Structures are given as C-alpha cells and as structure tokens.
C-alpha cells in the first residue's frame, strides 16, 4: 500500500496534521471540507481524491486486520514509514490509532450500506412437496423464508424477498450468518 502523493506536499507539520484530521473526519463521519481553499499546498483536486480513496482503502484494510491480528496494522504502519518523513509518520500513526475503531466501523457500514434496505422482520414455513409435475415423488422438506425489508430514509419504501432452501442450504446459510455475527462481536468489543 502506497501513501498518496499529497502527504509529501506539506512542509508544515501542523498543516499536515490538520489535513490528516480532516481526511479522517471525511472518511469516518462523511464531513466534506474545502481542502483546496484551506490548504495552499494542495494545487489540484486529484490529490484530494487520491487521498480520500487511500483512506477508504486503508479503513477497509484496518477492518480486515482487526478481525485477525492488530499487530498486522502496526506492521503496515511501519512499512509506510519509509514513504514519509519520521515526524509526519508519527502524526499519521497517532491519528490513525486514535480513530482506529471509527475507521473500522465506517468501513463496515460502507459494506453494509451497499444496499440501502435493512431487515425489519422475517417469516418462515416448512414445506414438504409430495409430488409435482416435474418430479413424481420428491418428499424433500424445504424451508420457505420471507424477508421484510425497508429503506432507512423512507419507512414507507418496503420490499419482500422470498426464497426456498433445502436443509443443507439452510445449514450453510446459518453457518455464514454465525461467522458474520462473530466478526461483528469482535468489532464492538
């Protein structure tokens, strides 16, 4: 992972610190700030876009590493040390460490928010098809699941999704949900 070019344009460490804080606020809280007007060192908006993309990728990496080994994050920060002067690296590391949980949560929310619908309720029924026009005798029990979803911004915008699963598919599905729950529990410890 390479640091964005804009990290090296700052000659004043106080300005660099303010820029990193603003970048983290943008990443974690979605606060859009007027970077070009605030920092005279930045002469092109592409530098800002590159830095924002870096912070998003870095947040996703922090989220991934937090589930495995926090020391990996420290190793990554040490690797980045060679790309920036020591004082700026110390500032960057301090701000990232202070905002570690917020950056991980935001990366998680970004993944969750790929769909604007949230689960509000569900129903299920056990189904046993004795025969059909395609199969003379199947007698395979299945579960019919109905998910009730709505958008966060408009509670009147609702949607239902129905699907059918065999016992084996249901066991796999529940196993995957258990893994997700375990990862979420690690995030909120």
N, CA and C atoms as an extended XYZ file, in Angstrom:
567
Properties=species:S:1:pos:R:3:atomname:S:1:resname:S:1:resid:I:1 pbc="F F F"
N         0.847       -1.167        0.000 N   UNK     1
C         0.000        0.000        0.000 CA  UNK     1
C         0.894        1.232        0.000 C   UNK     1
N         0.623        2.147       -0.908 N   UNK     2
C         1.421        3.366       -1.023 CA  UNK     2
C         0.648        4.571       -0.518 C   UNK     2
N         1.360        5.443        0.168 N   UNK     3
C         0.744        6.679        0.631 CA  UNK     3
C         0.431        7.576       -0.565 C   UNK     3
N        -0.618        8.379       -0.478 N   UNK     4
C        -0.936        9.282       -1.585 CA  UNK     4
C         0.110       10.396       -1.697 C   UNK     4
N         0.240       10.933       -2.894 N   UNK     5
C         1.238       11.974       -3.175 CA  UNK     5
C         1.057       13.203       -2.293 C   UNK     5
N        -0.188       13.524       -1.971 N   UNK     6
C        -0.461       14.750       -1.235 CA  UNK     6
C         0.203       14.760        0.143 C   UNK     6
N         0.492       13.596        0.710 N   UNK     7
C         1.139       13.553        2.016 CA  UNK     7
C         2.520       14.210        1.984 C   UNK     7
N         3.147       14.211        0.832 N   UNK     8
C         4.503       14.753        0.724 CA  UNK     8
C         4.554       16.219        0.302 C   UNK     8
N         3.407       16.847        0.036 N   UNK     9
C         3.434       18.254       -0.387 CA  UNK     9
C         3.484       19.215        0.794 C   UNK     9
N         3.198       18.718        1.989 N   UNK    10
C         3.168       19.590        3.162 CA  UNK    10
C         4.561       19.787        3.726 C   UNK    10
N         4.946       21.048        3.920 N   UNK    11
C         6.218       21.355        4.568 CA  UNK    11
C         6.004       21.670        6.045 C   UNK    11
N         4.808       22.142        6.384 N   UNK    12
C         4.454       22.460        7.768 CA  UNK    12
C         3.728       21.262        8.377 C   UNK    12
N         4.282       20.710        9.455 N   UNK    13
C         3.688       19.531       10.091 CA  UNK    13
C         2.332       19.825       10.725 C   UNK    13
N         2.129       21.067       11.182 N   UNK    14
C         0.820       21.426       11.743 CA  UNK    14
C        -0.256       21.384       10.654 C   UNK    14
N         0.079       21.870        9.481 N   UNK    15
C        -0.858       21.811        8.342 CA  UNK    15
C        -1.112       20.355        7.947 C   UNK    15
N        -0.062       19.555        7.960 N   UNK    16
C        -0.203       18.128        7.642 CA  UNK    16
C        -1.131       17.452        8.639 C   UNK    16
N        -0.940       17.747        9.941 N   UNK    17
C        -1.780       17.155       10.972 CA  UNK    17
C        -3.243       17.548       10.769 C   UNK    17
N        -3.484       18.829       10.485 N   UNK    18
C        -4.853       19.298       10.242 CA  UNK    18
C        -5.449       18.592        9.021 C   UNK    18
N        -4.648       18.409        7.981 N   UNK    19
C        -5.121       17.734        6.773 CA  UNK    19
C        -5.501       16.286        7.073 C   UNK    19
N        -4.662       15.563        7.818 N   UNK    20
C        -4.956       14.166        8.157 CA  UNK    20
C        -6.210       14.091        9.021 C   UNK    20
N        -6.339       14.994        9.989 N   UNK    21
C        -7.548       15.015       10.819 CA  UNK    21
C        -8.795       15.251        9.974 C   UNK    21
N        -8.705       16.182        9.025 N   UNK    22
C        -9.839       16.455        8.128 CA  UNK    22
C       -10.136       15.257        7.241 C   UNK    22
N        -9.097       14.603        6.783 N   UNK    23
C        -9.254       13.429        5.918 CA  UNK    23
C        -9.928       12.286        6.682 C   UNK    23
N        -9.530       12.094        7.935 N   UNK    24
C       -10.154       11.058        8.763 CA  UNK    24
C       -11.604       11.433        9.070 C   UNK    24
N       -11.872       12.708        9.356 N   UNK    25
C       -13.255       13.151        9.602 CA  UNK    25
C       -14.117       12.922        8.367 C   UNK    25
N       -13.541       13.157        7.208 N   UNK    26
C       -14.244       12.899        5.946 CA  UNK    26
C       -14.542       11.414        5.805 C   UNK    26
N       -13.542       10.598        6.097 N   UNK    27
C       -13.681        9.144        5.957 CA  UNK    27
C       -14.643        8.560        6.984 C   UNK    27
N       -14.520        8.975        8.240 N   UNK    28
C       -15.304        8.379        9.324 CA  UNK    28
C       -16.701        8.972        9.432 C   UNK    28
N       -16.794       10.294        9.303 N   UNK    29
C       -18.076       10.956        9.547 CA  UNK    29
C       -18.728       11.527        8.294 C   UNK    29
N       -18.045       11.419        7.167 N   UNK    30
C       -18.597       11.949        5.919 CA  UNK    30
C       -18.610       13.462        5.865 C   UNK    30
N       -17.764       14.105        6.651 N   UNK    31
C       -17.713       15.573        6.678 CA  UNK    31
C       -16.871       16.047        5.501 C   UNK    31
N       -17.513       16.678        4.537 N   UNK    32
C       -16.817       17.183        3.348 CA  UNK    32
C       -16.298       18.588        3.636 C   UNK    32
N       -15.013       18.765        3.479 N   UNK    33
C       -14.371       20.033        3.807 CA  UNK    33
C       -13.740       20.659        2.563 C   UNK    33
N       -13.579       21.993        2.558 N   UNK    34
C       -12.978       22.671        1.395 CA  UNK    34
C       -11.448       22.593        1.420 C   UNK    34
N       -10.928       21.439        1.045 N   UNK    35
C        -9.479       21.216        1.125 CA  UNK    35
C        -8.669       22.223        0.319 C   UNK    35
N        -9.103       22.489       -0.914 N   UNK    36
C        -8.312       23.351       -1.799 CA  UNK    36
C        -8.196       24.760       -1.242 C   UNK    36
N        -9.246       25.272       -0.632 N   UNK    37
C        -9.198       26.628       -0.061 CA  UNK    37
C        -8.447       26.657        1.260 C   UNK    37
N        -8.497       25.572        2.002 N   UNK    38
C        -7.913       25.540        3.334 CA  UNK    38
C        -6.409       25.283        3.327 C   UNK    38
N        -5.933       24.519        2.344 N   UNK    39
C        -4.519       24.149        2.312 CA  UNK    39
C        -3.879       24.659        1.014 C   UNK    39
N        -3.104       25.719        1.081 N   UNK    40
C        -2.496       26.273       -0.135 CA  UNK    40
C        -1.503       25.323       -0.809 C   UNK    40
N        -0.994       24.340       -0.066 N   UNK    41
C        -0.044       23.385       -0.640 CA  UNK    41
C        -0.704       22.496       -1.697 C   UNK    41
N        -1.997       22.311       -1.568 N   UNK    42
C        -2.719       21.417       -2.482 CA  UNK    42
C        -3.189       22.238       -3.675 C   UNK    42
N        -2.659       21.892       -4.841 N   UNK    43
C        -2.953       22.697       -6.028 CA  UNK    43
C        -3.893       22.014       -7.022 C   UNK    43
N        -4.316       20.788       -6.729 N   UNK    44
C        -5.194       20.090       -7.670 CA  UNK    44
C        -6.109       19.141       -6.915 C   UNK    44
N        -7.371       19.098       -7.346 N   UNK    45
C        -8.365       18.283       -6.670 CA  UNK    45
C        -8.061       16.785       -6.782 C   UNK    45
N        -7.336       16.371       -7.812 N   UNK    46
C        -6.983       14.951       -7.955 CA  UNK    46
C        -6.179       14.435       -6.760 C   UNK    46
N        -5.392       15.314       -6.155 N   UNK    47
C        -4.628       14.927       -4.967 CA  UNK    47
C        -5.572       14.588       -3.806 C   UNK    47
N        -6.665       15.344       -3.699 N   UNK    48
C        -7.658       15.100       -2.650 CA  UNK    48
C        -8.370       13.778       -2.901 C   UNK    48
N        -8.782       13.554       -4.146 N   UNK    49
C        -9.487       12.322       -4.495 CA  UNK    49
C        -8.611       11.118       -4.209 C   UNK    49
N        -7.334       11.206       -4.577 N   UNK    50
C        -6.399       10.108       -4.306 CA  UNK    50
C        -6.283        9.854       -2.800 C   UNK    50
N        -6.215       10.923       -2.004 N   UNK    51
C        -6.101       10.779       -0.549 CA  UNK    51
C        -7.376       10.185        0.040 C   UNK    51
N        -8.537       10.599       -0.450 N   UNK    52
C        -9.802       10.046        0.050 CA  UNK    52
C        -9.915        8.564       -0.292 C   UNK    52
N        -9.527        8.200       -1.497 N   UNK    53
C        -9.551        6.782       -1.884 CA  UNK    53
C        -8.585        5.972       -1.026 C   UNK    53
N        -7.415        6.534       -0.755 N   UNK    54
C        -6.447        5.858        0.105 CA  UNK    54
C        -7.040        5.612        1.491 C   UNK    54
N        -7.677        6.640        2.070 N   UNK    55
C        -8.239        6.487        3.406 CA  UNK    55
C        -9.352        5.444        3.428 C   UNK    55
N       -10.152        5.379        2.362 N   UNK    56
C       -11.208        4.371        2.291 CA  UNK    56
C       -10.598        2.967        2.237 C   UNK    56
N        -9.594        2.800        1.386 N   UNK    57
C        -8.917        1.502        1.286 CA  UNK    57
C        -8.211        1.156        2.598 C   UNK    57
N        -7.601        2.145        3.211 N   UNK    58
C        -6.896        1.929        4.472 CA  UNK    58
C        -7.892        1.516        5.556 C   UNK    58
N        -9.070        2.146        5.585 N   UNK    59
C       -10.111        1.781        6.555 CA  UNK    59
C       -10.559        0.340        6.355 C   UNK    59
N       -10.740       -0.052        5.107 N   UNK    60
C       -11.135       -1.430        4.807 CA  UNK    60
C       -10.049       -2.405        5.247 C   UNK    60
N        -8.792       -2.023        5.056 N   UNK    61
C        -7.686       -2.862        5.492 CA  UNK    61
C        -7.664       -2.971        7.020 C   UNK    61
N        -7.896       -1.841        7.703 N   UNK    62
C        -7.941       -1.857        9.165 CA  UNK    62
C        -9.049       -2.779        9.659 C   UNK    62
N       -10.202       -2.716        9.007 N   UNK    63
C       -11.324       -3.583        9.374 CA  UNK    63
C       -10.944       -5.045        9.211 C   UNK    63
N       -10.327       -5.370        8.094 N   UNK    64
C        -9.918       -6.752        7.820 CA  UNK    64
C        -8.881       -7.225        8.830 C   UNK    64
N        -7.898       -6.394        9.122 N   UNK    65
C        -6.834       -6.786       10.048 CA  UNK    65
C        -7.312       -6.838       11.487 C   UNK    65
N        -8.274       -6.001       11.853 N   UNK    66
C        -8.782       -6.007       13.226 CA  UNK    66
C        -9.439       -7.337       13.549 C   UNK    66
N       -10.017       -7.971       12.548 N   UNK    67
C       -10.633       -9.272       12.776 CA  UNK    67
C        -9.590      -10.373       12.913 C   UNK    67
N        -8.386      -10.118       12.499 N   UNK    68
C        -7.365      -11.156       12.532 CA  UNK    68
C        -6.297      -10.852       13.573 C   UNK    68
N        -5.565       -9.760       13.364 N   UNK    69
C        -4.437       -9.510       14.233 CA  UNK    69
C        -4.098       -8.017       14.206 C   UNK    69
N        -4.235       -7.374       15.331 N   UNK    70
C        -3.992       -5.933       15.398 CA  UNK    70
C        -2.517       -5.586       15.172 C   UNK    70
N        -1.643       -6.522       15.445 N   UNK    71
C        -0.216       -6.274       15.211 CA  UNK    71
C         0.075       -6.086       13.714 C   UNK    71
N        -0.743       -6.688       12.873 N   UNK    72
C        -0.579       -6.511       11.420 CA  UNK    72
C        -0.732       -5.047       11.037 C   UNK    72
N        -1.642       -4.351       11.701 N   UNK    73
C        -1.845       -2.921       11.429 CA  UNK    73
C        -0.579       -2.157       11.773 C   UNK    73
N         0.027       -2.497       12.917 N   UNK    74
C         1.272       -1.825       13.302 CA  UNK    74
C         2.386       -2.105       12.296 C   UNK    74
N         2.423       -3.331       11.775 N   UNK    75
C         3.426       -3.666       10.754 CA  UNK    75
C         3.211       -2.841        9.492 C   UNK    75
N         1.946       -2.673        9.099 N   UNK    76
C         1.651       -1.860        7.916 CA  UNK    76
C         2.081       -0.417        8.145 C   UNK    76
N         1.776        0.119        9.307 N   UNK    77
C         2.179        1.492        9.606 CA  UNK    77
C         3.705        1.635        9.580 C   UNK    77
N         4.411        0.614       10.043 N   UNK    78
C         5.880        0.641        9.992 CA  UNK    78
C         6.388        0.603        8.544 C   UNK    78
N         5.717       -0.180        7.694 N   UNK    79
C         6.115       -0.234        6.281 CA  UNK    79
C         5.938        1.122        5.609 C   UNK    79
N         4.897        1.841        6.011 N   UNK    80
C         4.634        3.150        5.419 CA  UNK    80
C         5.657        4.192        5.862 C   UNK    80
N         6.405        3.883        6.913 N   UNK    81
C         7.398        4.807        7.472 CA  UNK    81
C         8.452        5.222        6.438 C   UNK    81
N         8.771        4.315        5.547 N   UNK    82
C         9.803        4.619        4.547 CA  UNK    82
C         9.303        5.583        3.462 C   UNK    82
N         7.996        5.808        3.393 N   UNK    83
C         7.432        6.662        2.346 CA  UNK    83
C         7.213        8.107        2.785 C   UNK    83
N         7.535        8.405        4.052 N   UNK    84
C         7.222        9.723        4.600 CA  UNK    84
C         8.253       10.055        5.673 C   UNK    84
N         8.455       11.357        5.926 N   UNK    85
C         9.454       11.700        6.947 CA  UNK    85
C         8.948       11.290        8.334 C   UNK    85
N         9.875       11.051        9.276 N   UNK    86
C         9.519       10.477       10.580 CA  UNK    86
C         8.471       11.274       11.372 C   UNK    86
N         8.556       12.607       11.334 N   UNK    87
C         7.586       13.404       12.099 CA  UNK    87
C         6.180       13.252       11.516 C   UNK    87
N         6.063       13.263       10.204 N   UNK    88
C         4.757       13.076        9.572 CA  UNK    88
C         4.238       11.665        9.820 C   UNK    88
N         5.135       10.700        9.815 N   UNK    89
C         4.727        9.324       10.083 CA  UNK    89
C         4.185        9.211       11.501 C   UNK    89
N         4.828        9.874       12.440 N   UNK    90
C         4.372        9.850       13.831 CA  UNK    90
C         2.991       10.500       13.950 C   UNK    90
N         2.763       11.593       13.255 N   UNK    91
C         1.461       12.269       13.261 CA  UNK    91
C         0.399       11.354       12.658 C   UNK    91
N         0.711       10.781       11.509 N   UNK    92
C        -0.227        9.889       10.823 CA  UNK    92
C        -0.586        8.689       11.709 C   UNK    92
N         0.423        8.061       12.305 N   UNK    93
C         0.210        6.894       13.158 CA  UNK    93
C        -0.650        7.247       14.368 C   UNK    93
N        -0.374        8.402       14.986 N   UNK    94
C        -1.156        8.821       16.157 CA  UNK    94
C        -2.622        9.039       15.793 C   UNK    94
N        -2.887        9.713       14.696 N   UNK    95
C        -4.268        9.999       14.294 CA  UNK    95
C        -4.991        8.712       13.904 C   UNK    95
N        -4.306        7.825       13.196 N   UNK    96
C        -4.923        6.543       12.820 CA  UNK    96
C        -5.235        5.727       14.072 C   UNK    96
N        -4.299        5.690       15.023 N   UNK    97
C        -4.505        4.928       16.258 CA  UNK    97
C        -5.680        5.499       17.051 C   UNK    97
N        -5.786        6.824       17.121 N   UNK    98
C        -6.891        7.460       17.843 CA  UNK    98
C        -8.243        7.171       17.188 C   UNK    98
N        -8.254        7.016       15.882 N   UNK    99
C        -9.504        6.849       15.142 CA  UNK    99
C        -9.706        5.448       14.603 C   UNK    99
N        -8.934        4.495       15.119 N   UNK   100
C        -8.937        3.128       14.617 CA  UNK   100
C       -10.343        2.523       14.592 C   UNK   100
N       -11.037        2.565       15.724 N   UNK   101
C       -12.364        1.943       15.805 CA  UNK   101
C       -13.354        2.634       14.885 C   UNK   101
N       -13.317        3.948       14.837 N   UNK   102
C       -14.234        4.681       13.969 CA  UNK   102
C       -14.012        4.365       12.499 C   UNK   102
N       -12.751        4.227       12.114 N   UNK   103
C       -12.447        3.898       10.719 CA  UNK   103
C       -12.927        2.481       10.387 C   UNK   103
N       -12.747        1.555       11.319 N   UNK   104
C       -13.221        0.182       11.105 CA  UNK   104
C       -14.738        0.149       10.995 C   UNK   104
N       -15.413        0.862       11.887 N   UNK   105
C       -16.878        0.889       11.857 CA  UNK   105
C       -17.375        1.493       10.548 C   UNK   105
N       -16.737        2.573       10.104 N   UNK   106
C       -17.177        3.199        8.860 CA  UNK   106
C       -16.971        2.262        7.677 C   UNK   106
N       -15.869        1.540        7.659 N   UNK   107
C       -15.643        0.575        6.579 CA  UNK   107
C       -16.712       -0.508        6.621 C   UNK   107
N       -17.070       -0.942        7.819 N   UNK   108
C       -18.124       -1.943        7.971 CA  UNK   108
C       -19.456       -1.389        7.484 C   UNK   108
N       -19.788       -0.161        7.878 N   UNK   109
C       -21.041        0.457        7.442 CA  UNK   109
C       -21.073        0.639        5.934 C   UNK   109
N       -19.931        0.937        5.347 N   UNK   110
C       -19.868        1.088        3.894 CA  UNK   110
C       -20.221       -0.223        3.218 C   UNK   110
N       -19.696       -1.330        3.754 N   UNK   111
C       -20.030       -2.639        3.184 CA  UNK   111
C       -21.503       -2.964        3.385 C   UNK   111
N       -22.027       -2.656        4.570 N   UNK   112
C       -23.434       -2.924        4.852 CA  UNK   112
C       -24.319       -2.040        4.000 C   UNK   112
N       -23.913       -0.806        3.790 N   UNK   113
C       -24.749        0.161        3.092 CA  UNK   113
C       -24.746       -0.012        1.577 C   UNK   113
N       -24.114       -1.061        1.066 N   UNK   114
C       -24.182       -1.290       -0.368 CA  UNK   114
C       -25.634       -1.425       -0.808 C   UNK   114
N       -26.468       -1.945        0.059 N   UNK   115
C       -27.902       -1.974       -0.165 CA  UNK   115
C       -28.512       -1.039        0.856 C   UNK   115
N       -29.399       -0.160        0.423 N   UNK   116
C       -29.993        0.776        1.361 CA  UNK   116
C       -31.149        0.167        2.138 C   UNK   116
N       -31.468       -1.094        1.882 N   UNK   117
C       -32.540       -1.765        2.600 CA  UNK   117
C       -32.007       -2.444        3.858 C   UNK   117
N       -32.827       -2.433        4.924 N   UNK   118
C       -32.474       -3.126        6.158 CA  UNK   118
C       -33.589       -4.110        6.491 C   UNK   118
N       -33.215       -5.165        7.183 N   UNK   119
C       -34.167       -6.198        7.577 CA  UNK   119
C       -34.986       -5.710        8.765 C   UNK   119
N       -36.324       -5.767        8.635 N   UNK   120
C       -37.183       -5.362        9.750 CA  UNK   120
C       -37.948       -6.542       10.338 C   UNK   120
N       -38.178       -7.592        9.535 N   UNK   121
C       -38.906       -8.763       10.015 CA  UNK   121
C       -38.664       -9.924        9.057 C   UNK   121
N       -39.018      -11.119        9.499 N   UNK   122
C       -38.917      -12.285        8.631 CA  UNK   122
C       -39.982      -13.303        9.032 C   UNK   122
N       -40.330      -14.167        8.105 N   UNK   123
C       -41.237      -15.289        8.338 CA  UNK   123
C       -40.624      -16.509        7.686 C   UNK   123
N       -40.992      -17.670        8.178 N   UNK   124
C       -40.538      -18.902        7.542 CA  UNK   124
C       -41.626      -19.960        7.686 C   UNK   124
N       -41.645      -20.879        6.728 N   UNK   125
C       -42.577      -22.005        6.732 CA  UNK   125
C       -41.826      -23.235        6.272 C   UNK   125
N       -42.154      -24.343        6.878 N   UNK   126
C       -41.603      -25.619        6.434 CA  UNK   126
C       -42.515      -26.162        5.344 C   UNK   126
N       -41.905      -26.620        4.265 N   UNK   127
C       -42.670      -27.080        3.115 CA  UNK   127
C       -42.230      -28.497        2.762 C   UNK   127
N       -43.185      -29.350        2.480 N   UNK   128
C       -42.881      -30.710        2.043 CA  UNK   128
C       -43.673      -30.962        0.769 C   UNK   128
N       -42.971      -31.014       -0.355 N   UNK   129
C       -43.615      -31.281       -1.625 CA  UNK   129
C       -43.666      -32.785       -1.824 C   UNK   129
N       -44.878      -33.292       -1.907 N   UNK   130
C       -45.041      -34.735       -2.078 CA  UNK   130
C       -44.840      -35.123       -3.527 C   UNK   130
N       -45.377      -34.336       -4.444 N   UNK   131
C       -45.163      -34.596       -5.868 CA  UNK   131
C       -45.411      -33.310       -6.639 C   UNK   131
N       -44.889      -33.271       -7.840 N   UNK   132
C       -45.102      -32.119       -8.718 CA  UNK   132
C       -45.156      -32.618      -10.147 C   UNK   132
N       -45.430      -31.705      -11.072 N   UNK   133
C       -45.488      -32.121      -12.483 CA  UNK   133
C       -44.092      -32.445      -13.026 C   UNK   133
N       -43.041      -32.022      -12.354 N   UNK   134
C       -41.682      -32.300      -12.819 CA  UNK   134
C       -41.114      -33.561      -12.189 C   UNK   134
N       -41.469      -33.780      -10.943 N   UNK   135
C       -40.937      -34.934      -10.225 CA  UNK   135
C       -42.119      -35.699       -9.646 C   UNK   135
N       -42.160      -36.991       -9.880 N   UNK   136
C       -43.285      -37.812       -9.411 CA  UNK   136
C       -43.352      -37.823       -7.883 C   UNK   136
N       -42.252      -38.128       -7.241 N   UNK   137
C       -42.219      -38.130       -5.777 CA  UNK   137
C       -40.904      -37.507       -5.321 C   UNK   137
N       -41.002      -36.383       -4.675 N   UNK   138
C       -39.762      -35.766       -4.204 CA  UNK   138
C       -39.636      -35.910       -2.697 C   UNK   138
N       -40.633      -35.565       -1.944 N   UNK   139
C       -40.659      -35.640       -0.490 CA  UNK   139
C       -39.383      -35.098        0.158 C   UNK   139
N       -38.923      -33.977       -0.375 N   UNK   140
C       -37.759      -33.307        0.193 CA  UNK   140
C       -38.269      -32.096        0.971 C   UNK   140
N       -38.054      -32.066        2.281 N   UNK   141
C       -38.510      -30.902        3.039 CA  UNK   141
C       -37.662      -29.676        2.703 C   UNK   141
N       -38.325      -28.555        2.558 N   UNK   142
C       -37.631      -27.290        2.301 CA  UNK   142
C       -38.217      -26.242        3.231 C   UNK   142
N       -37.478      -25.186        3.401 N   UNK   143
C       -37.955      -24.066        4.202 CA  UNK   143
C       -38.143      -22.881        3.257 C   UNK   143
N       -39.261      -22.215        3.405 N   UNK   144
C       -39.536      -21.004        2.623 CA  UNK   144
C       -39.333      -19.829        3.573 C   UNK   144
N       -38.414      -18.947        3.212 N   UNK   145
C       -38.081      -17.794        4.042 CA  UNK   145
C       -38.577      -16.533        3.336 C   UNK   145
N       -39.174      -15.664        4.098 N   UNK   146
C       -39.642      -14.382        3.566 CA  UNK   146
C       -39.008      -13.278        4.408 C   UNK   146
N       -38.222      -12.420        3.775 N   UNK   147
C       -37.568      -11.304        4.449 CA  UNK   147
C       -38.351      -10.028        4.162 C   UNK   147
N       -38.622       -9.257        5.181 N   UNK   148
C       -39.309       -7.969        5.051 CA  UNK   148
C       -38.254       -6.876        5.217 C   UNK   148
N       -38.073       -6.078        4.184 N   UNK   149
C       -37.039       -5.043        4.171 CA  UNK   149
C       -37.672       -3.668        4.012 C   UNK   149
N       -36.943       -2.651        4.486 N   UNK   150
C       -37.365       -1.276        4.236 CA  UNK   150
C       -36.115       -0.411        4.141 C   UNK   150
N       -36.253        0.753        3.530 N   UNK   151
C       -35.112        1.668        3.432 CA  UNK   151
C       -34.999        2.478        4.712 C   UNK   151
N       -33.795        2.931        4.989 N   UNK   152
C       -33.570        3.734        6.189 CA  UNK   152
C       -34.159        5.126        6.054 C   UNK   152
N       -34.137        5.673        4.836 N   UNK   153
C       -34.572        7.047        4.644 CA  UNK   153
C       -36.081        7.189        4.420 C   UNK   153
N       -36.775        6.089        4.088 N   UNK   154
C       -38.199        6.166        3.819 CA  UNK   154
C       -38.855        4.882        4.318 C   UNK   154
N       -39.507        4.962        5.482 N   UNK   155
C       -40.069        3.742        6.073 CA  UNK   155
C       -41.234        3.191        5.261 C   UNK   155
N       -41.809        4.011        4.373 N   UNK   156
C       -42.896        3.515        3.525 CA  UNK   156
C       -42.362        2.668        2.366 C   UNK   156
N       -41.086        2.766        2.092 N   UNK   157
C       -40.475        2.019        0.996 CA  UNK   157
C       -40.094        0.629        1.503 C   UNK   157
N       -40.999       -0.318        1.307 N   UNK   158
C       -40.789       -1.680        1.812 CA  UNK   158
C       -40.698       -2.663        0.657 C   UNK   158
N       -40.105       -3.810        0.959 N   UNK   159
C       -39.890       -4.828       -0.060 CA  UNK   159
C       -39.863       -6.197        0.619 C   UNK   159
N       -40.351       -7.209       -0.072 N   UNK   160
C       -40.311       -8.581        0.437 CA  UNK   160
C       -39.481       -9.434       -0.503 C   UNK   160
N       -38.672      -10.291        0.081 N   UNK   161
C       -37.875      -11.244       -0.694 CA  UNK   161
C       -38.226      -12.634       -0.176 C   UNK   161
N       -38.568      -13.522       -1.085 N   UNK   162
C       -38.889      -14.913       -0.723 CA  UNK   162
C       -37.897      -15.838       -1.403 C   UNK   162
N       -37.457      -16.846       -0.662 N   UNK   163
C       -36.594      -17.864       -1.247 CA  UNK   163
C       -36.803      -19.183       -0.522 C   UNK   163
N       -36.409      -20.244       -1.183 N   UNK   164
C       -36.601      -21.592       -0.665 CA  UNK   164
C       -35.239      -22.261       -0.511 C   UNK   164
N       -35.079      -23.030        0.562 N   UNK   165
C       -33.804      -23.692        0.838 CA  UNK   165
C       -34.046      -25.130        1.283 C   UNK   165
N       -33.088      -25.972        0.949 N   UNK   166
C       -33.087      -27.323        1.487 CA  UNK   166
C       -32.436      -27.274        2.866 C   UNK   166
N       -32.455      -28.391        3.560 N   UNK   167
C       -31.843      -28.457        4.893 CA  UNK   167
C       -30.351      -28.124        4.828 C   UNK   167
N       -29.668      -28.663        3.829 N   UNK   168
C       -28.223      -28.427        3.688 CA  UNK   168
C       -27.948      -26.946        3.390 C   UNK   168
N       -28.729      -26.355        2.502 N   UNK   169
C       -28.545      -24.936        2.177 CA  UNK   169
C       -28.806      -24.068        3.402 C   UNK   169
N       -29.817      -24.424        4.183 N   UNK   170
C       -30.129      -23.684        5.407 CA  UNK   170
C       -28.974      -23.769        6.406 C   UNK   170
N       -28.391      -24.964        6.564 N   UNK   171
C       -27.263      -25.120        7.482 CA  UNK   171
C       -26.075      -24.259        7.049 C   UNK   171
N       -25.794      -24.215        5.738 N   UNK   172
C       -24.701      -23.373        5.230 CA  UNK   172
C       -25.000      -21.900        5.488 C   UNK   172
N       -26.248      -21.502        5.230 N   UNK   173
C       -26.672      -20.111        5.419 CA  UNK   173
C       -26.525      -19.701        6.886 C   UNK   173
N       -26.996      -20.532        7.801 N   UNK   174
C       -26.896      -20.235        9.232 CA  UNK   174
C       -25.424      -20.186        9.656 C   UNK   174
N       -24.596      -21.063        9.102 N   UNK   175
C       -23.166      -21.037        9.408 CA  UNK   175
C       -22.510      -19.733        8.979 C   UNK   175
N       -22.884      -19.239        7.809 N   UNK   176
C       -22.331      -17.963        7.325 CA  UNK   176
C       -22.815      -16.797        8.186 C   UNK   176
N       -24.084      -16.827        8.575 N   UNK   177
C       -24.593      -15.777        9.460 CA  UNK   177
C       -23.878      -15.799       10.806 C   UNK   177
N       -23.546      -16.988       11.303 N   UNK   178
C       -22.814      -17.107       12.567 CA  UNK   178
C       -21.429      -16.467       12.439 C   UNK   178
N       -20.755      -16.682       11.300 N   UNK   179
C       -19.444      -16.062       11.080 CA  UNK   179
C       -19.560      -14.540       11.077 C   UNK   179
N       -20.587      -14.019       10.417 N   UNK   180
C       -20.805      -12.574       10.380 CA  UNK   180
C       -21.044      -12.044       11.791 C   UNK   180
N       -21.875      -12.730       12.560 N   UNK   181
C       -22.154      -12.310       13.928 CA  UNK   181
C       -20.876      -12.302       14.768 C   UNK   181
N       -20.039      -13.308       14.620 N   UNK   182
C       -18.775      -13.354       15.365 CA  UNK   182
C       -17.877      -12.183       14.993 C   UNK   182
N       -17.810      -11.839       13.708 N   UNK   183
C       -16.991      -10.714       13.274 CA  UNK   183
C       -17.532       -9.402       13.826 C   UNK   183
N       -18.847       -9.245       13.819 N   UNK   184
C       -19.443       -8.030       14.371 CA  UNK   184
C       -19.176       -7.919       15.868 C   UNK   184
N       -19.248       -9.020       16.579 N   UNK   185
C       -18.973       -9.001       18.013 CA  UNK   185
C       -17.526       -8.593       18.289 C   UNK   185
N       -16.601       -9.026       17.436 N   UNK   186
C       -15.199       -8.610       17.584 CA  UNK   186
C       -15.053       -7.110       17.385 C   UNK   186
N       -15.838       -6.540       16.482 N   UNK   187
C       -15.762       -5.103       16.203 CA  UNK   187
C       -16.207       -4.260       17.390 C   UNK   187
N       -17.174       -4.745       18.133 N   UNK   188
C       -17.763       -3.931       19.193 CA  UNK   188
C       -17.245       -4.266       20.580 C   UNK   188
N       -16.139       -5.012       20.657 N   UNK   189
C       -15.523       -5.302       21.963 CA  UNK   189
C       -14.678       -4.150       22.402 C   UNK   189
